[in-house]
Amino acid sequence: MDHITLGDVDITRVWEYFGPVDMTPGAFFPDSPKEAWDASWLSPHFLDPGTGIVHSAIQTWLLRSEGRTILVDTGVGNHKERPYAPVWSHRETDFLANLARAGVRPEDVDLVINTHLHVDHVGWNTYLDGRQWVPTFPNATYLMPKHDFDFWNPENGHEPLLGRGNQNVFEDSVAPVHRAGRTLLWEDSHRIDAGLRLDAAPGHTPGSSVLTLTSGTDRAVFVGDLLHSPVQILEPDVNSCFCEDPAGARATRRKVLGWAADHNALVIPAHLGGHGAAEVARAGGGFAIKGWAPFAPYAERS
């Protein structure tokens, strides 16, 4: 199953890629304890049992809420030049066909939410039309955190921890949308509708954000890259190597996981394979996985 309903909001998982990301746990999560990766349940959805390489999903969460069609993060995109992120360079995927199978054409999209502006969250913001990058979703408003927009704008001269890993991303996937007048740059918080709210959640990047869903008795939080692996639920102080502010990322992760545990909210990260999302509970000084969402794991699909 690729679809669930929480309250009055329909959620569909639209995939672009699932598989290895050419990084071992020690490289991806350098401060993680080695024994955390010995658990057999991590394979094959989160770790390749043969190579020891981390598995990751590139996916978009499609929401239908109050009559609007909303996309949460837009993945890697096709034809993008990524010299310092070769795993995402010049890809050719069927993402738009997968979106069409979910019943959505590009012109149907009302809102695009970029939880932050890393290479694997903004790629389908644009597509190559001849020799120009143009908005993929021509009728959509693109909600982008202003702090990230300013941080990743090369004209501002910031030196990110990611180094050149985000090279070309602003120019081909952010600036064309802004020039087309399709962006809404927000700060602190932004109310989308009665059941959906964006809030700043800095640490992974200066403008990282989370989307909270509150509808009827159901709760969920789309956490972007606060989590790349379920190991970070069990070990909430473990960061990925891509966190710009490690201390801030740890504090934000604990805060959001605590809220989810206390409100029985489904935690929906950007990149989890397997069932894609989990319910969490407090466990000592950390958290435990209480249950998985009913989305079908990629590895079990025919």
PyMOL commands that set and color helices and strands:
alter all, ss='L'
color gray80, all
select helices_A, chain A and resi 25-28+34-37+40-42+86-88+95-101+106-108+123-125+146-152+154-156+169-179+231-234+246-262+298-300
alter helices_A, ss='H'
color red, helices_A
select strands_A, chain A and resi 3-6+9-20+55-65+68-72+111-113+126-129+132-135+141-145+183-186+189-193+196-200+209-215+218-224+266-269+278-283+286-292
alter strands_A, ss='S'
color yellow, strands_A
deselect
rebuild
show_as cartoon
